[in-house]
Amino acid sequence: MSASQRLAALGLELPEVATPVGTYVPAKRIGDLIHTSGQLPLVSGDLIAVGVVGQRSGDVTPERANECARVAALNALAAAAQAAGGLDSIESVVKITGFVASAPGFTAQPAVINGASSLLVEVFGEAGRHARSAVGVASLPLGAPVEVELTVALRSL
Protein backbone atom coordinates (compact mmCIF):
# COMPACT_ATOMS: atom_id res chain seq x y z
CA MET A 1 0.00 0.00 0.00
CA SER A 2 1.37 3.47 -0.88
CA ALA A 3 1.77 6.29 1.62
CA SER A 4 -1.12 8.19 0.05
CA GLN A 5 -3.34 5.10 0.32
CA ARG A 6 -2.37 4.63 3.98
CA LEU A 7 -3.11 8.29 4.67
CA ALA A 8 -6.55 7.94 3.10
CA ALA A 9 -7.19 4.72 5.04
CA LEU A 10 -6.49 6.70 8.23
CA GLY A 11 -9.20 9.14 7.16
CA LEU A 12 -6.63 11.92 6.74
CA GLU A 13 -5.74 14.37 4.00
CA LEU A 14 -2.68 16.53 3.66
CA PRO A 15 -3.64 20.07 4.63
CA GLU A 16 -2.77 23.20 2.68
CA VAL A 17 0.78 24.26 3.44
CA ALA A 18 0.86 27.32 5.69
CA THR A 19 2.20 30.48 4.11
CA PRO A 20 5.47 31.48 5.77
CA VAL A 21 5.26 34.56 8.00
CA GLY A 22 8.96 35.34 7.60
CA THR A 23 11.84 35.05 5.20
CA TYR A 24 11.92 31.27 4.81
CA VAL A 25 10.28 28.47 2.83
CA PRO A 26 8.09 25.65 4.22
CA ALA A 27 10.48 23.01 2.86
CA LYS A 28 13.73 22.89 0.93
CA ARG A 29 15.08 20.12 -1.25
CA ILE A 30 18.81 19.38 -1.23
CA GLY A 31 19.65 16.45 -3.49
CA ASP A 32 17.48 13.50 -2.45
CA LEU A 33 16.57 15.03 0.92
CA ILE A 34 13.86 17.48 1.90
CA HIS A 35 14.11 19.46 5.12
CA THR A 36 10.99 21.17 6.44
CA SER A 37 10.74 24.30 8.49
CA GLY A 38 9.17 23.85 11.89
CA GLN A 39 5.44 23.27 11.64
CA LEU A 40 2.86 24.09 14.27
CA PRO A 41 -0.37 22.27 15.17
CA LEU A 42 -2.54 24.43 12.91
CA VAL A 43 -5.90 23.34 11.53
CA SER A 44 -7.49 25.74 9.04
CA GLY A 45 -5.02 28.41 10.14
CA ASP A 46 -5.75 28.15 13.88
CA LEU A 47 -3.71 26.51 16.63
CA ILE A 48 -5.58 23.59 18.17
CA ALA A 49 -4.04 24.36 21.58
CA VAL A 50 -2.02 27.17 23.14
CA GLY A 51 0.30 27.18 26.13
CA VAL A 52 3.03 25.20 27.81
CA VAL A 53 2.88 21.48 28.43
CA GLY A 54 2.95 20.26 31.99
CA GLN A 55 1.10 18.88 34.96
CA ARG A 56 -0.13 22.14 36.53
CA SER A 57 -3.67 23.46 36.31
CA GLY A 58 -4.00 25.46 33.09
CA ASP A 59 -1.14 23.69 31.31
CA VAL A 60 -1.70 21.81 28.07
CA THR A 61 -1.88 18.16 29.10
CA PRO A 62 0.73 15.76 27.74
CA GLU A 63 -2.07 13.82 26.01
CA ARG A 64 -3.35 16.95 24.23
CA ALA A 65 0.22 17.90 23.32
CA ASN A 66 0.66 14.41 21.80
CA GLU A 67 -2.35 15.16 19.57
CA CYS A 68 -0.76 18.53 18.70
CA ALA A 69 2.46 16.76 17.69
CA ARG A 70 0.44 14.51 15.38
CA VAL A 71 -1.18 17.54 13.70
CA ALA A 72 2.16 19.36 13.42
CA ALA A 73 3.70 16.26 11.81
CA LEU A 74 0.84 16.13 9.29
CA ASN A 75 1.54 19.76 8.44
CA ALA A 76 5.26 19.01 8.06
CA LEU A 77 4.41 16.06 5.85
CA ALA A 78 2.28 18.35 3.66
CA ALA A 79 5.23 20.75 3.27
CA ALA A 80 7.58 17.88 2.42
CA ALA A 81 5.12 16.37 -0.06
CA GLN A 82 4.68 19.72 -1.78
CA ALA A 83 8.44 20.05 -2.24
CA ALA A 84 8.72 16.40 -3.34
CA GLY A 85 6.03 16.59 -6.00
CA GLY A 86 3.67 14.36 -4.03
CA LEU A 87 3.53 12.19 -0.95
CA ASP A 88 4.39 9.02 -2.85
CA SER A 89 7.68 10.56 -3.99
CA ILE A 90 8.89 10.26 -0.40
CA GLU A 91 10.78 7.02 0.23
CA SER A 92 11.39 7.32 3.95
CA VAL A 93 11.46 9.59 6.97
CA VAL A 94 15.04 10.23 8.04
CA LYS A 95 14.70 12.40 11.15
CA ILE A 96 12.24 14.49 13.10
CA THR A 97 12.92 17.15 15.65
CA GLY A 98 10.12 17.99 18.03
CA PHE A 99 10.05 21.04 20.27
CA VAL A 100 7.76 21.08 23.30
CA ALA A 101 6.97 24.31 25.14
CA SER A 102 7.50 22.90 28.60
CA ALA A 103 6.45 24.01 32.06
CA PRO A 104 9.23 23.96 34.66
CA GLY A 105 10.00 20.38 35.67
CA PHE A 106 8.20 18.77 32.72
CA THR A 107 10.40 15.99 31.31
CA ALA A 108 8.09 13.86 29.15
CA GLN A 109 8.93 15.53 25.83
CA PRO A 110 9.60 12.14 24.16
CA ALA A 111 6.07 10.95 25.03
CA VAL A 112 4.62 14.12 23.51
CA ILE A 113 6.61 13.78 20.28
CA ASN A 114 5.51 10.14 19.98
CA GLY A 115 2.34 11.62 18.47
CA ALA A 116 4.39 12.75 15.48
CA SER A 117 6.45 9.57 15.30
CA SER A 118 3.39 7.33 15.41
CA LEU A 119 1.69 9.20 12.57
CA LEU A 120 4.75 8.86 10.34
CA VAL A 121 4.96 5.11 10.96
CA GLU A 122 1.23 4.77 10.27
CA VAL A 123 1.66 6.56 6.92
CA PHE A 124 4.97 5.03 5.78
CA GLY A 125 5.17 1.73 7.64
CA GLU A 126 8.75 0.72 8.46
CA ALA A 127 10.01 3.49 6.14
CA GLY A 128 8.47 5.93 8.61
CA ARG A 129 10.80 4.90 11.46
CA HIS A 130 13.32 7.65 11.98
CA ALA A 131 16.00 9.22 14.12
CA ARG A 132 14.53 11.79 16.52
CA SER A 133 15.17 14.57 18.98
CA ALA A 134 12.55 15.75 21.47
CA VAL A 135 13.50 19.06 23.02
CA GLY A 136 11.90 21.09 25.80
CA VAL A 137 11.82 24.87 25.28
CA ALA A 138 10.43 27.84 27.21
CA SER A 139 8.07 29.00 24.44
CA LEU A 140 7.23 28.54 20.77
CA PRO A 141 5.81 30.82 18.06
CA LEU A 142 2.22 32.01 18.59
CA GLY A 143 2.16 30.24 21.96
CA ALA A 144 2.05 26.80 20.32
CA PRO A 145 2.71 23.88 22.66
CA VAL A 146 4.57 21.85 20.00
CA GLU A 147 6.57 22.39 16.82
CA VAL A 148 7.79 19.61 14.50
CA GLU A 149 10.30 19.61 11.67
CA LEU A 150 11.32 16.67 9.56
CA THR A 151 13.80 15.42 7.03
CA VAL A 152 12.69 12.93 4.40
CA ALA A 153 14.48 11.00 1.66
CA LEU A 154 13.09 10.88 -1.87
CA ARG A 155 12.72 7.90 -4.13
CA SER A 156 15.47 7.57 -6.72
CA LEU A 157 14.31 8.06 -10.26
N, C-alpha and C positions, 0 to 999 in steps of 0.2 A: 504494500500500500504506500502511495506517495505521501509526502508531508502535507500537501494540500488536501488530500483525501482524509488523512488523519485529523487535520484541523476541522474539516467539515463534519466528520464523525463525532467530534467533541462538541459540535454545535457552535463553533466559533468562526469568526471571519476576521481577517486582518483589518484593523481600523485604518482610517486616513492617517497619513503621517503628519504629525504636528509641524506647523511652520516654525522655524527657528525664531527666537526672540532676540538673537544676538548675531554676531559675525561668525557663524559656524554652519555646518551642514548636518543633517540628521544622520548620515552615514557616508563613509568614504571607502572606496575600493582601492586597495594596493595589491597588485598582482592577483592572486587567487584568494585573498582575504578581504573581508569587509569588516570595518570597525564602526560601531554605532556610537553616536553621542549618547550621553545619559538620557534615559527616558523615564518620565514620571507616570504615576498611575492615573492617567487622564482617560475619561470616557466622555466623548462628545465635547471635548474642550474643558471639562471640569474635573478637578481632583476628586477622587472617590472618598478620600479621607485627608485630614489635615492634622498636623501635630507631631509630637515626639512619641516614640514607642517605649512603653514601659509597663510597670505594674501599679502605678499610682492612679488614683481617681482622676479622670479627665485625660489620661494618656490614651493613645491609640493602642488597642490590645495587640499582643503578638499575633493572634489569630487573624485579626483584621489586616495587620501589616503583611502577613503572609499572602492574603488575597490581593493586597496592593502590589506586592512583588510580582504576582502572576499577571496582573494587568500591565504593569510596567514592562515585563518581559514580552508580552504580546505586542506592545507598542514598539519595542526595540526590534522585534522580529519583523514588523511591518516596515520599519526603516531599512533593515537589512535586505528584505525581499525587494523593496523598491530599487535599491542600488544594484541588486543582483539580476534584475530582469524577471523576477518571479520567485516565489517560495521554493519551487521545485528545482531551482538552480543552485540551491544551497545543499552542499553535501553533508556538512556536519557543523556542530557547534564546537568551537575551540575553547572559548573561555567566557565567563561572565564575571562582572564585578558588580556587587550589590552594595549600596550605601543605605544605611538605616539611621534616620534621625533618632538618636537614643537618649532616653532620660538617664540621669546619673545612676550608675550601678546596673543598668541593663546590659546583659552579656549574651543574650540569645539571638544575636544577629544571624548566625547560620540557620537557625530554625525559621526565621523570617524569610531569608533568601531562598529557602527550599521551595517556596511558592513559585519562584521563577524557574528553578532547576527542574522541578516536577513538570511544569508546562512544556519545557523544551524536550524532555524525554518523551512525554506523551505525543508530541508532534513529530519528532524525528526518530523515535525508538532508540536503539543503542547509539546511533550517530548523534543523538542529543546529549549524551553524557559529555561532560566538559570539566576543565579546570575551573576553579572558582575562588574568588575572594569575597568575604562578607565583612564590611567595615562599618563600625559605628562612628557617627559624626554628630556634631552639636545641632546642625540644622541643614535643611536642603531648600532648593529654590521653591518659592511660592508656599512654603510651609509643608511641603510634601513629606510623608513619613518614610518614603522609599524612593530610590532611584536605581535603575538598572542599565548597564551598558553591556554589549556583547561583541564578540569577535566570532565570525563564522568563516568557514572554508567553502569555496565554490567547487562545483563539479568541473572536472577537466573536460575540455571540448574534444 
